[in-house]
Amino acid sequence: MLVRLDHIDLRVADLGATLEFFTSLGFEVLRRMEERGSAEVALPGEHQVMFEIRQDDKIEGSKIDHIAFSVDDPDAAIAKIKAAGGTFSREHHPTPTGRTVSNFVDINGAKWQLAE
């Protein structure tokens, strides 16, 4: 089931300026993926929420794309979310970062993700 908040996906118009902003606040760059135009940042210490920040030339400013939860039993979480009215756009999808995720929208249309 759901274990903890895993990451918040933030889309921004200027990745470089956004990384400067986050690092000036004490965030550390965990990984930078130039080919994807993205980076992962978090505050120092254990159990910190990660922000996945992605360059998106189609927006002005920034927006939260989705919030992700870590799961210990993906199939049980998917079944429970479906039973509650959630709709999945993809399940057990491998990503370029090597993780496997499942994306869904809740009953209000908000985007969420399960990270295995």
LOPA-818847 format. One record per atom (N, C-alpha, C): z, x, y; atom name; residue in three letters; residue number from 1. Coordinates in pm, 1 decimal, padded with zeros to 6 digits, m for minus. Layout:
<<Z, X, Y>, 'CA', 'ALA', NUM>
...
//
This chain:
<<00000.0, 00083.4, m00119.1>, 'N', 'MET', 1>
<<00000.0, 00000.0, 00000.0>, 'CA', 'MET', 1>
<<00000.0, 00087.9, 00125.5>, 'C', 'MET', 1>
<<00018.9, 00025.4, 00239.9>, 'N', 'LEU', 2>
<<00019.3, 00101.8, 00364.9>, 'CA', 'LEU', 2>
<<00139.9, 00195.0, 00366.8>, 'C', 'LEU', 2>
<<00116.5, 00320.1, 00404.0>, 'N', 'VAL', 3>
<<00222.2, 00420.5, 00402.6>, 'CA', 'VAL', 3>
<<00267.6, 00456.2, 00544.1>, 'C', 'VAL', 3>
<<00172.0, 00483.0, 00632.0>, 'N', 'ARG', 4>
<<00203.8, 00520.8, 00769.9>, 'CA', 'ARG', 4>
<<00077.9, 00509.6, 00853.6>, 'C', 'ARG', 4>
<<00095.7, 00513.1, 00983.8>, 'N', 'LEU', 5>
<<m00018.8, 00519.4, 01073.7>, 'CA', 'LEU', 5>
<<m00083.8, 00655.5, 01053.9>, 'C', 'LEU', 5>
<<m00214.1, 00658.6, 01030.0>, 'N', 'ASP', 6>
<<m00284.0, 00783.1, 00999.4>, 'CA', 'ASP', 6>
<<m00350.3, 00842.2, 01123.0>, 'C', 'ASP', 6>
<<m00434.7, 00765.2, 01190.1>, 'N', 'HIS', 7>
<<m00500.0, 00816.4, 01310.6>, 'CA', 'HIS', 7>
<<m00550.7, 00702.2, 01397.5>, 'C', 'HIS', 7>
<<m00577.9, 00736.1, 01521.6>, 'N', 'ILE', 8>
<<m00640.1, 00644.9, 01617.4>, 'CA', 'ILE', 8>
<<m00772.2, 00708.4, 01657.6>, 'C', 'ILE', 8>
<<m00880.7, 00633.5, 01642.6>, 'N', 'ASP', 9>
<<m01014.8, 00682.4, 01673.9>, 'CA', 'ASP', 9>
<<m01046.3, 00645.3, 01818.0>, 'C', 'ASP', 9>
<<m01066.0, 00746.1, 01901.1>, 'N', 'LEU', 10>
<<m01090.6, 00726.6, 02043.5>, 'CA', 'LEU', 10>
<<m01231.4, 00774.2, 02076.0>, 'C', 'LEU', 10>
<<m01313.0, 00687.8, 02135.8>, 'N', 'ARG', 11>
<<m01449.1, 00724.4, 02178.5>, 'CA', 'ARG', 11>
<<m01444.4, 00755.4, 02327.3>, 'C', 'ARG', 11>
<<m01504.3, 00868.0, 02365.3>, 'N', 'VAL', 12>
<<m01498.7, 00912.0, 02504.9>, 'CA', 'VAL', 12>
<<m01635.7, 00955.6, 02553.7>, 'C', 'VAL', 12>
<<m01654.6, 00950.7, 02685.6>, 'N', 'ALA', 13>
<<m01780.7, 00992.8, 02745.9>, 'CA', 'ALA', 13>
<<m01789.9, 01145.0, 02756.7>, 'C', 'ALA', 13>
<<m01675.4, 01214.9, 02769.0>, 'N', 'ASP', 14>
<<m01675.4, 01360.3, 02787.3>, 'CA', 'ASP', 14>
<<m01569.5, 01423.0, 02696.5>, 'C', 'ASP', 14>
<<m01612.5, 01472.1, 02581.6>, 'N', 'LEU', 15>
<<m01520.0, 01529.5, 02483.8>, 'CA', 'LEU', 15>
<<m01445.9, 01650.5, 02540.1>, 'C', 'LEU', 15>
<<m01517.4, 01740.7, 02605.6>, 'N', 'GLY', 16>
<<m01454.3, 01861.5, 02658.9>, 'CA', 'GLY', 16>
<<m01342.4, 01831.1, 02757.0>, 'C', 'GLY', 16>
<<m01369.3, 01743.2, 02852.8>, 'N', 'ALA', 17>
<<m01267.7, 01707.1, 02952.0>, 'CA', 'ALA', 17>
<<m01150.1, 01636.2, 02886.0>, 'C', 'ALA', 17>
<<m01179.5, 01554.0, 02785.7>, 'N', 'THR', 18>
<<m01072.8, 01481.6, 02716.0>, 'CA', 'THR', 18>
<<m00983.4, 01578.2, 02639.0>, 'C', 'THR', 18>
<<m01043.8, 01678.4, 02574.3>, 'N', 'LEU', 19>
<<m00963.4, 01777.7, 02502.5>, 'CA', 'LEU', 19>
<<m00877.3, 01858.5, 02599.0>, 'C', 'LEU', 19>
<<m00931.3, 01892.9, 02715.1>, 'N', 'GLU', 20>
<<m00851.8, 01963.2, 02816.3>, 'CA', 'GLU', 20>
<<m00732.4, 01878.2, 02857.9>, 'C', 'GLU', 20>
<<m00755.4, 01748.6, 02877.3>, 'N', 'PHE', 21>
<<m00648.0, 01657.4, 02915.9>, 'CA', 'PHE', 21>
<<m00539.8, 01653.7, 02808.1>, 'C', 'PHE', 21>
<<m00579.6, 01630.2, 02682.5>, 'N', 'PHE', 22>
<<m00482.0, 01620.0, 02574.0>, 'CA', 'PHE', 22>
<<m00405.2, 01750.7, 02555.1>, 'C', 'PHE', 22>
<<m00475.3, 01865.9, 02559.7>, 'N', 'THR', 23>
<<m00405.4, 01993.1, 02539.2>, 'CA', 'THR', 23>
<<m00311.6, 02024.5, 02655.9>, 'C', 'THR', 23>
<<m00344.9, 01979.7, 02776.0>, 'N', 'SER', 24>
<<m00254.3, 02001.3, 02889.1>, 'CA', 'SER', 24>
<<m00126.3, 01919.8, 02873.9>, 'C', 'SER', 24>
<<m00131.1, 01815.9, 02791.0>, 'N', 'LEU', 25>
<<m00012.1, 01734.4, 02764.1>, 'CA', 'LEU', 25>
<<00066.6, 01785.1, 02643.4>, 'C', 'LEU', 25>
<<00020.1, 01894.6, 02582.4>, 'N', 'GLY', 26>
<<00092.0, 01952.7, 02470.5>, 'CA', 'GLY', 26>
<<00032.1, 01925.2, 02333.9>, 'C', 'GLY', 26>
<<m00078.6, 01851.3, 02328.3>, 'N', 'PHE', 27>
<<m00145.3, 01826.0, 02200.4>, 'CA', 'PHE', 27>
<<m00211.8, 01954.2, 02151.6>, 'C', 'PHE', 27>
<<m00220.6, 01968.5, 02019.6>, 'N', 'GLU', 28>
<<m00290.0, 02081.0, 01958.5>, 'CA', 'GLU', 28>
<<m00420.3, 02032.5, 01897.3>, 'C', 'GLU', 28>
<<m00525.8, 02113.0, 01911.0>, 'N', 'VAL', 29>
<<m00652.7, 02080.6, 01845.9>, 'CA', 'VAL', 29>
<<m00639.7, 02122.1, 01699.8>, 'C', 'VAL', 29>
<<m00645.4, 02024.9, 01609.6>, 'N', 'LEU', 30>
<<m00632.3, 02051.4, 01466.6>, 'CA', 'LEU', 30>
<<m00764.5, 02094.2, 01405.0>, 'C', 'LEU', 30>
<<m00871.1, 02032.2, 01453.8>, 'N', 'ARG', 31>
<<m01004.5, 02062.9, 01400.3>, 'CA', 'ARG', 31>
<<m01107.4, 02017.6, 01503.1>, 'C', 'ARG', 31>
<<m01210.5, 02100.1, 01518.4>, 'N', 'ARG', 32>
<<m01321.7, 02063.5, 01606.9>, 'CA', 'ARG', 32>
<<m01448.6, 02064.6, 01523.6>, 'C', 'ARG', 32>
<<m01524.4, 01956.2, 01529.1>, 'N', 'MET', 33>
<<m01647.1, 01943.1, 01450.9>, 'CA', 'MET', 33>
<<m01763.2, 01926.2, 01547.6>, 'C', 'MET', 33>
<<m01821.1, 02038.6, 01587.5>, 'N', 'GLU', 34>
<<m01927.7, 02039.5, 01687.7>, 'CA', 'GLU', 34>
<<m02046.6, 01954.5, 01645.0>, 'C', 'GLU', 34>
<<m02082.6, 01962.3, 01515.5>, 'N', 'GLU', 35>
<<m02199.7, 01888.6, 01467.2>, 'CA', 'GLU', 35>
<<m02181.1, 01737.4, 01477.8>, 'C', 'GLU', 35>
<<m02057.5, 01691.1, 01478.4>, 'N', 'ARG', 36>
<<m02029.4, 01547.8, 01491.7>, 'CA', 'ARG', 36>
<<m01991.8, 01510.6, 01634.6>, 'C', 'ARG', 36>
<<m01971.2, 01611.2, 01719.4>, 'N', 'GLY', 37>
<<m01926.1, 01583.5, 01855.1>, 'CA', 'GLY', 37>
<<m01786.8, 01523.9, 01855.6>, 'C', 'GLY', 37>
<<m01698.8, 01579.0, 01771.4>, 'N', 'SER', 38>
<<m01564.9, 01521.7, 01761.2>, 'CA', 'SER', 38>
<<m01459.9, 01630.0, 01742.6>, 'C', 'SER', 38>
<<m01335.5, 01588.9, 01760.8>, 'N', 'ALA', 39>
<<m01221.4, 01677.2, 01739.9>, 'CA', 'ALA', 39>
<<m01102.1, 01592.1, 01698.7>, 'C', 'ALA', 39>
<<m01007.0, 01657.4, 01633.4>, 'N', 'GLU', 40>
<<m00882.8, 01591.2, 01595.3>, 'CA', 'GLU', 40>
<<m00769.0, 01662.8, 01666.2>, 'C', 'GLU', 40>
<<m00680.0, 01586.2, 01729.8>, 'N', 'VAL', 41>
<<m00566.4, 01643.4, 01801.2>, 'CA', 'VAL', 41>
<<m00439.2, 01568.8, 01761.8>, 'C', 'VAL', 41>
<<m00326.8, 01638.2, 01773.9>, 'N', 'ALA', 42>
<<m00196.4, 01576.7, 01749.3>, 'CA', 'ALA', 42>
<<m00091.1, 01656.7, 01824.3>, 'C', 'ALA', 42>
<<00021.4, 01594.7, 01848.2>, 'N', 'LEU', 43>
<<00134.3, 01666.8, 01904.1>, 'CA', 'LEU', 43>
<<00190.6, 01759.7, 01797.2>, 'C', 'LEU', 43>
<<00255.6, 01869.8, 01836.5>, 'N', 'PRO', 44>
<<00312.6, 01961.2, 01737.9>, 'CA', 'PRO', 44>
<<00422.0, 01892.0, 01655.6>, 'C', 'PRO', 44>
<<00440.9, 01940.1, 01534.4>, 'N', 'GLY', 45>
<<00547.1, 01887.5, 01449.6>, 'CA', 'GLY', 45>
<<00493.7, 01803.3, 01335.6>, 'C', 'GLY', 45>
<<00583.9, 01771.5, 01244.7>, 'N', 'GLU', 46>
<<00546.5, 01693.0, 01127.7>, 'CA', 'GLU', 46>
<<00538.8, 01544.6, 01161.3>, 'C', 'GLU', 46>
<<00458.0, 01474.9, 01084.6>, 'N', 'HIS', 47>
<<00448.4, 01328.6, 01089.4>, 'CA', 'HIS', 47>
<<00402.2, 01275.4, 01224.9>, 'C', 'HIS', 47>
<<00319.1, 01350.4, 01294.7>, 'N', 'GLN', 48>
<<00264.2, 01304.6, 01421.7>, 'CA', 'GLN', 48>
<<00134.6, 01227.9, 01396.6>, 'C', 'GLN', 48>
<<00108.8, 01128.0, 01477.1>, 'N', 'VAL', 49>
<<m00015.4, 01051.8, 01467.1>, 'CA', 'VAL', 49>
<<m00129.2, 01137.8, 01520.5>, 'C', 'VAL', 49>
<<m00239.3, 01139.3, 01447.9>, 'N', 'MET', 50>
<<m00356.4, 01216.2, 01488.5>, 'CA', 'MET', 50>
<<m00451.3, 01126.1, 01568.7>, 'C', 'MET', 50>
<<m00511.6, 01183.0, 01670.9>, 'N', 'PHE', 51>
<<m00618.8, 01116.3, 01743.4>, 'CA', 'PHE', 51>
<<m00749.6, 01181.7, 01701.9>, 'C', 'PHE', 51>
<<m00844.5, 01101.3, 01654.0>, 'N', 'GLU', 52>
<<m00979.2, 01150.8, 01627.9>, 'CA', 'GLU', 52>
<<m01060.3, 01113.0, 01751.2>, 'C', 'GLU', 52>
<<m01104.6, 01213.1, 01825.9>, 'N', 'ILE', 53>
<<m01173.5, 01189.4, 01952.7>, 'CA', 'ILE', 53>
<<m01320.8, 01221.2, 01933.4>, 'C', 'ILE', 53>
<<m01405.4, 01123.8, 01967.7>, 'N', 'ARG', 54>
<<m01550.1, 01142.4, 01947.7>, 'CA', 'ARG', 54>
<<m01626.8, 01118.1, 02076.8>, 'C', 'ARG', 54>
<<m01720.6, 01207.1, 02101.3>, 'N', 'GLN', 55>
<<m01812.3, 01191.0, 02214.4>, 'CA', 'GLN', 55>
<<m01902.8, 01071.5, 02187.5>, 'C', 'GLN', 55>
<<m01914.6, 00982.9, 02285.0>, 'N', 'ASP', 56>
<<m02003.3, 00866.8, 02273.5>, 'CA', 'ASP', 56>
<<m02073.5, 00850.2, 02407.6>, 'C', 'ASP', 56>
<<m02199.1, 00891.5, 02413.7>, 'N', 'ASP', 57>
<<m02273.5, 00890.1, 02539.4>, 'CA', 'ASP', 57>
<<m02307.4, 00749.6, 02588.1>, 'C', 'ASP', 57>
<<m02281.9, 00648.7, 02506.5>, 'N', 'LYS', 58>
<<m02317.4, 00511.7, 02543.8>, 'CA', 'LYS', 58>
<<m02206.4, 00438.2, 02617.4>, 'C', 'LYS', 58>
<<m02090.8, 00501.6, 02633.5>, 'N', 'ILE', 59>
<<m01980.9, 00433.3, 02700.7>, 'CA', 'ILE', 59>
<<m01941.4, 00508.0, 02827.0>, 'C', 'ILE', 59>
<<m01871.2, 00437.0, 02912.8>, 'N', 'GLU', 60>
<<m01811.6, 00497.9, 03031.1>, 'CA', 'GLU', 60>
<<m01662.2, 00504.1, 03006.2>, 'C', 'GLU', 60>
<<m01600.4, 00616.0, 03038.9>, 'N', 'GLY', 61>
<<m01456.7, 00627.7, 03017.3>, 'CA', 'GLY', 61>
<<m01424.5, 00646.8, 02870.7>, 'C', 'GLY', 61>
<<m01341.7, 00557.1, 02816.7>, 'N', 'SER', 62>
<<m01304.3, 00567.6, 02675.9>, 'CA', 'SER', 62>
<<m01268.7, 00430.5, 02621.1>, 'C', 'SER', 62>
<<m01262.1, 00423.2, 02488.0>, 'N', 'LYS', 63>
<<m01217.4, 00301.1, 02421.8>, 'CA', 'LYS', 63>
<<m01162.1, 00338.3, 02285.8>, 'C', 'LYS', 63>
<<m01068.9, 00258.6, 02237.7>, 'N', 'ILE', 64>
<<m01019.7, 00276.5, 02101.7>, 'CA', 'ILE', 64>
<<m01117.3, 00206.4, 02009.8>, 'C', 'ILE', 64>
<<m01172.1, 00281.0, 01913.7>, 'N', 'ASP', 65>
<<m01266.0, 00223.0, 01818.1>, 'CA', 'ASP', 65>
<<m01192.2, 00155.6, 01703.7>, 'C', 'ASP', 65>
<<m01096.0, 00226.5, 01643.7>, 'N', 'HIS', 66>
<<m01017.6, 00167.3, 01535.8>, 'CA', 'HIS', 66>
<<m00886.5, 00242.7, 01519.5>, 'C', 'HIS', 66>
<<m00793.6, 00179.3, 01449.0>, 'N', 'ILE', 67>
<<m00666.5, 00241.3, 01412.0>, 'CA', 'ILE', 67>
<<m00663.2, 00247.0, 01260.2>, 'C', 'ILE', 67>
<<m00619.9, 00360.6, 01205.6>, 'N', 'ALA', 68>
<<m00622.6, 00379.9, 01060.2>, 'CA', 'ALA', 68>
<<m00482.0, 00396.6, 01003.6>, 'C', 'ALA', 68>
<<m00463.8, 00342.5, 00883.7>, 'N', 'PHE', 69>
<<m00340.4, 00358.6, 00808.4>, 'CA', 'PHE', 69>
<<m00366.7, 00443.9, 00685.5>, 'C', 'PHE', 69>
<<m00272.6, 00531.7, 00651.3>, 'N', 'SER', 70>
<<m00276.5, 00599.7, 00522.1>, 'CA', 'SER', 70>
<<m00232.1, 00499.3, 00416.6>, 'C', 'SER', 70>
<<m00291.7, 00508.8, 00298.7>, 'N', 'VAL', 71>
<<m00253.7, 00418.5, 00189.6>, 'CA', 'VAL', 71>
<<m00226.4, 00499.7, 00063.6>, 'C', 'VAL', 71>
<<m00131.6, 00450.8, m00016.6>, 'N', 'ASP', 72>
<<m00104.1, 00517.2, m00143.3>, 'CA', 'ASP', 72>
<<m00168.8, 00444.1, m00260.5>, 'C', 'ASP', 72>
<<m00206.2, 00317.9, m00240.2>, 'N', 'ASP', 73>
<<m00275.1, 00239.5, m00343.0>, 'CA', 'ASP', 73>
<<m00387.2, 00162.3, m00273.7>, 'C', 'ASP', 73>
<<m00503.2, 00226.3, m00255.0>, 'N', 'PRO', 74>
<<m00611.8, 00164.0, m00178.8>, 'CA', 'PRO', 74>
<<m00655.1, 00028.2, m00233.0>, 'C', 'PRO', 74>
<<m00666.8, 00015.8, m00364.2>, 'N', 'ASP', 75>
<<m00713.1, m00110.7, m00421.1>, 'CA', 'ASP', 75>
<<m00615.3, m00224.4, m00394.1>, 'C', 'ASP', 75>
<<m00485.7, m00196.5, m00404.0>, 'N', 'ALA', 76>
<<m00385.2, m00299.5, m00375.4>, 'CA', 'ALA', 76>
<<m00388.5, m00338.2, m00227.7>, 'C', 'ALA', 76>
<<m00404.5, m00238.1, m00139.9>, 'N', 'ALA', 77>
<<m00410.4, m00266.8, 00003.4>, 'CA', 'ALA', 77>
<<m00533.4, m00350.3, 00036.7>, 'C', 'ALA', 77>
<<m00647.6, m00315.3, m00022.5>, 'N', 'ILE', 78>
<<m00771.1, m00391.2, 00001.2>, 'CA', 'ILE', 78>
<<m00754.3, m00535.2, m00044.3>, 'C', 'ILE', 78>
<<m00697.6, m00555.0, m00162.4>, 'N', 'ALA', 79>
<<m00677.1, m00690.7, m00214.4>, 'CA', 'ALA', 79>
<<m00584.5, m00771.3, m00123.8>, 'C', 'ALA', 79>
<<m00477.0, m00709.1, m00077.5>, 'N', 'LYS', 80>
<<m00381.2, m00779.3, 00008.9>, 'CA', 'LYS', 80>
<<m00445.1, m00816.1, 00142.8>, 'C', 'LYS', 80>
<<m00523.4, m00724.8, 00198.8>, 'N', 'ILE', 81>
<<m00589.1, m00750.8, 00327.4>, 'CA', 'ILE', 81>
<<m00693.0, m00861.6, 00312.7>, 'C', 'ILE', 81>
<<m00769.5, m00859.3, 00205.1>, 'N', 'LYS', 82>
<<m00867.2, m00966.5, 00180.3>, 'CA', 'LYS', 82>
<<m00797.1, m01100.7, 00164.9>, 'C', 'LYS', 82>
<<m00686.0, m01102.7, 00092.8>, 'N', 'ALA', 83>
<<m00611.3, m01227.2, 00072.5>, 'CA', 'ALA', 83>
<<m00557.1, m01282.4, 00204.1>, 'C', 'ALA', 83>
<<m00529.7, m01192.3, 00298.7>, 'N', 'ALA', 84>
<<m00477.9, m01234.4, 00429.0>, 'CA', 'ALA', 84>
<<m00589.0, m01273.8, 00526.0>, 'C', 'ALA', 84>
<<m00716.0, m01258.5, 00484.5>, 'N', 'GLY', 85>
<<m00827.2, m01299.1, 00569.9>, 'CA', 'GLY', 85>
<<m00907.9, m01186.0, 00628.6>, 'C', 'GLY', 85>
<<m00874.3, m01060.9, 00595.8>, 'N', 'GLY', 86>
<<m00951.0, m00946.7, 00644.8>, 'CA', 'GLY', 86>
<<m01086.0, m00937.8, 00575.4>, 'C', 'GLY', 86>
<<m01184.9, m00883.4, 00646.6>, 'N', 'THR', 87>
<<m01320.4, m00869.0, 00593.4>, 'CA', 'THR', 87>
<<m01360.3, m00722.1, 00597.2>, 'C', 'THR', 87>
<<m01400.2, m00667.8, 00482.8>, 'N', 'PHE', 88>
<<m01435.9, m00526.0, 00473.3>, 'CA', 'PHE', 88>
<<m01585.0, m00505.3, 00495.0>, 'C', 'PHE', 88>
<<m01617.7, m00404.4, 00577.6>, 'N', 'SER', 89>
<<m01757.8, m00366.3, 00596.4>, 'CA', 'SER', 89>
<<m01796.0, m00256.3, 00497.9>, 'C', 'SER', 89>
<<m01697.8, m00176.6, 00455.0>, 'N', 'ARG', 90>
<<m01720.4, m00079.0, 00348.3>, 'CA', 'ARG', 90>
<<m01586.7, m00043.8, 00283.4>, 'C', 'ARG', 90>
<<m01596.0, m00017.1, 00153.1>, 'N', 'GLU', 91>
<<m01477.5, 00018.6, 00075.8>, 'CA', 'GLU', 91>
<<m01500.6, 00152.0, 00006.4>, 'C', 'GLU', 91>
<<m01396.5, 00234.8, 00002.2>, 'N', 'HIS', 92>
<<m01398.9, 00364.7, m00066.7>, 'CA', 'HIS', 92>
<<m01520.4, 00448.4, m00025.0>, 'C', 'HIS', 92>
<<m01540.5, 00459.8, 00106.1>, 'N', 'HIS', 93>
<<m01656.5, 00529.7, 00161.7>, 'CA', 'HIS', 93>
<<m01621.8, 00676.2, 00189.6>, 'C', 'HIS', 93>
<<m01695.4, 00772.5, 00130.4>, 'N', 'PRO', 94>
<<m01670.0, 00913.9, 00161.3>, 'CA', 'PRO', 94>
<<m01720.6, 00947.4, 00301.6>, 'C', 'PRO', 94>
<<m01645.5, 01029.8, 00373.9>, 'N', 'THR', 95>
<<m01682.6, 01068.0, 00510.3>, 'CA', 'THR', 95>
<<m01722.0, 01215.3, 00515.0>, 'C', 'THR', 95>
<<m01787.6, 01258.6, 00624.4>, 'N', 'PRO', 96>
<<m01824.1, 01400.4, 00638.3>, 'CA', 'PRO', 96>
<<m01703.0, 01493.5, 00643.8>, 'C', 'PRO', 96>
<<m01585.0, 01439.7, 00676.1>, 'N', 'THR', 97>
<<m01464.4, 01522.9, 00682.7>, 'CA', 'THR', 97>
<<m01399.7, 01540.7, 00545.9>, 'C', 'THR', 97>
<<m01456.7, 01478.8, 00441.7>, 'N', 'GLY', 98>
<<m01402.6, 01492.3, 00307.8>, 'CA', 'GLY', 98>
<<m01302.5, 01385.8, 00269.0>, 'C', 'GLY', 98>
<<m01276.5, 01293.6, 00357.8>, 'N', 'ARG', 99>
<<m01182.5, 01185.8, 00328.8>, 'CA', 'ARG', 99>
<<m01258.0, 01064.5, 00276.9>, 'C', 'ARG', 99>
<<m01185.9, 00973.3, 00216.8>, 'N', 'THR', 100>
<<m01242.7, 00846.7, 00171.7>, 'CA', 'THR', 100>
<<m01173.9, 00735.8, 00249.7>, 'C', 'THR', 100>
<<m01253.4, 00644.9, 00306.8>, 'N', 'VAL', 101>
<<m01198.5, 00539.9, 00392.2>, 'CA', 'VAL', 101>
<<m01257.0, 00404.0, 00355.8>, 'C', 'VAL', 101>
<<m01185.0, 00300.8, 00397.3>, 'N', 'SER', 102>
<<m01232.8, 00163.0, 00385.7>, 'CA', 'SER', 102>
<<m01214.9, 00098.5, 00522.1>, 'C', 'SER', 102>
<<m01321.1, 00038.1, 00574.6>, 'N', 'ASN', 103>
<<m01318.5, m00021.7, 00708.2>, 'CA', 'ASN', 103>
<<m01315.0, m00173.0, 00697.8>, 'C', 'ASN', 103>
<<m01233.0, m00235.8, 00783.7>, 'N', 'PHE', 104>
<<m01225.7, m00381.7, 00783.6>, 'CA', 'PHE', 104>
<<m01195.4, m00433.8, 00923.0>, 'C', 'PHE', 104>
<<m01219.9, m00562.6, 00941.2>, 'N', 'VAL', 105>
<<m01180.7, m00631.8, 01063.8>, 'CA', 'VAL', 105>
<<m01076.2, m00735.5, 01026.4>, 'C', 'VAL', 105>
<<m00981.0, m00755.5, 01116.9>, 'N', 'ASP', 106>
<<m00877.8, m00855.4, 01091.7>, 'CA', 'ASP', 106>
<<m00925.3, m00993.0, 01137.2>, 'C', 'ASP', 106>
<<m00838.0, m01090.1, 01131.5>, 'N', 'ILE', 107>
<<m00876.5, m01228.3, 01163.7>, 'CA', 'ILE', 107>
<<m00912.2, m01246.2, 01310.5>, 'C', 'ILE', 107>
<<m00877.8, m01147.9, 01394.9>, 'N', 'ASN', 108>
<<m00911.2, m01154.1, 01537.2>, 'CA', 'ASN', 108>
<<m01031.7, m01068.5, 01573.5>, 'C', 'ASN', 108>
<<m01090.3, m01002.2, 01473.9>, 'N', 'GLY', 109>
<<m01206.6, m00917.9, 01499.2>, 'CA', 'GLY', 109>
<<m01174.4, m00773.9, 01533.3>, 'C', 'GLY', 109>
<<m01046.0, m00735.4, 01532.7>, 'N', 'ALA', 110>
<<m01008.0, m00596.7, 01560.3>, 'CA', 'ALA', 110>
<<m01046.0, m00508.5, 01441.7>, 'C', 'ALA', 110>
<<m01091.9, m00385.3, 01471.7>, 'N', 'LYS', 111>
<<m01135.5, m00291.9, 01367.4>, 'CA', 'LYS', 111>
<<m01018.7, m00204.5, 01320.6>, 'C', 'LYS', 111>
<<m01006.8, m00191.9, 01187.7>, 'N', 'TRP', 112>
<<m00902.4, m00112.4, 01123.8>, 'CA', 'TRP', 112>
<<m00965.4, m00028.0, 01014.4>, 'C', 'TRP', 112>
<<m00888.6, 00070.6, 00967.0>, 'N', 'GLN', 113>
<<m00937.3, 00155.9, 00859.2>, 'CA', 'GLN', 113>
<<m00821.0, 00193.8, 00767.8>, 'C', 'GLN', 113>
<<m00851.8, 00203.7, 00638.9>, 'N', 'LEU', 114>
<<m00757.5, 00256.5, 00540.8>, 'CA', 'LEU', 114>
<<m00805.6, 00395.7, 00503.5>, 'C', 'LEU', 114>
<<m00718.7, 00495.4, 00514.0>, 'N', 'ALA', 115>
<<m00753.3, 00633.6, 00480.6>, 'CA', 'ALA', 115>
<<m00682.9, 00671.3, 00351.2>, 'C', 'ALA', 115>
<<m00762.9, 00709.1, 00251.4>, 'N', 'GLU', 116>
<<m00706.3, 00745.0, 00120.6>, 'CA', 'GLU', 116>
<<m00665.3, 00890.4, 00119.0>, 'C', 'GLU', 116>
//
